[in-house]
Amino acid sequence: MTTRTRSGTARTTFTFALITGAALVLTACSGGDPATAPAGASGAPAAAKGALPAEDVVSGVGKNEAAAKLLPADVRQRGSFTIASSVATPPSSTYLPDGKTVVGVDADFAAAVAKSLGLELKREVVGFEAILPALGSGKYDVGTGNFGVTEERRKVIDFVTYINDGQGFASRADSPLTAVTDLTQLCGLKVAVNAGTTFERTLEANKDRCAASGKKPYEVNVFSETGAVWMSLQQGRSDVVMNTINGLRYAVTQQKNVKFLNEYRRLDVGFAFKKGTTLAPAFQAAVNGLKADGTYDRILKKWGVEASGIATSQISPPEIPAPKK
């Protein structure tokens, strides 16, 4: 059985703030830019608990002329690109207390690439599930939301990779689980995930493993908001959370009585584009230019995700294989 919960952005993130203690004041971070709240949201999400890093790692980025020359003529002429961003939790993405400014790994890389290409970045915050379809329709040029590169997505979306993150698990501190290396360890449990993610797809695609092992199937509790995912864990309505490795590592430092279990699998993460985009070569050259000038490593260090570094940016590389278990 799949439980699907749809909650408003402001409500769920406010509740998440109550669970974690309070939404602490954040210091200003570089690379952020004003963003329009998602349609239908009654207010912007509260800031996550804990002060975020304030290093300015983007403002000094200069224009990469070689990368800029790869831009399609229409984009170069208009001097800007539109980006649809999903905002969830640090270190990938979050808001400053103004409720408009988006900061995080995604924001810093997007801002750095924009400066490299000599373009203005125009951001709109969009629900995670809506971004990839919106790219396909041409509504936006680029999408960010810690999008893992999968074979299913590569059929309809082009990617330009900039980090390596992936899938992991967390639980309440009193859980007997110490690691999830085989999905059959989840049999009989309730697993909380965000809607439209690789986590949801992975769990749904492997449900039959429990029956094949003579065990009770696990339940997949699907939520639109990350705050609701954690609330379900804290309230005992879910036993395990499956989310991004970096997001889980951060989240467990901000909440009481939860623990990071383990990394399950790694995935390349990239900027998302409409299939057949002419923007990909310029973005790839910009990311590789950031690696060459040291900006890339400074962004990773700022957010404490050095383990997510990649050797070189690629355009829609093959999906990293899942564990065989």
Disulfide bonds with the S-S distance in Angstrom:
Cys187-Cys210 2.07
